[in-house]
Amino acid sequence: MTHAAWRDKPAYGLIATEDKSIAPEIQHAMYKRSHTKVTEVKGSHVIFMSQPEKVAGVIIEAAKENSPKKIIQPEKTPLK
């Protein structure tokens, strides 16, 4: 790999505000460098387990913001 995707593609990150493994200040510094859109979530290091709805919300937001404006639906074929 010669080129990091975050240099020209949108990046999204979650910061657990009560993380004891990686200090939120360090995460903020890393995300700032990569121009990441940051969402802070109250919780510990494993917010995907303690706050799954909020994590899913960020994933959905990222998908919506980076999807084509018009999504082409596949043709429906009748069941035989």
C-alpha positions, -999 to +999 in steps of 0.1 A: +000+000+000+014+034-010-015+058-003-037+060+028-074+061+019-081+088+046-061+113+026-088+116+000-119+098+013-141+108+042-133+092+076-155+087+106-144+080+141-159+074+175-142+084+207-153+068+240-151+096+265-143+073+294-117+052+276-089+041+299-070+021+273-065+050+248-069+085+262-095+105+244-070+133+240-047+110+220-077+098+198-086+135+191-050+142+180-050+112+157-084+120+142-075+157+137-045+147+116-066+126+093-095+151+092-119+125+106-154+134+115-155+126+152-185+116+174-180+114+211-199+087+229-201+084+267-186+050+275-155+029+280-131+013+254-157-011+240-185+013+231-196-010+203-208-033+230-221-008+256-235+017+231-243-003+199-272+020+188-249+051+188-221+032+170-247+020+144-259+056+140-225+068+130-221+039+105-255+048+090-247+085+089-214+077+071-232+055+046-259+081+039-234+109+035-213+088+011-239+071-010-249+082-045-278+106-045-300+083-064-299+046-055-309+024-083-333-004-071-329-038-087-358-048-109-383-070-091-388-103-108-421-122-102-418-155-083-425-186-103 
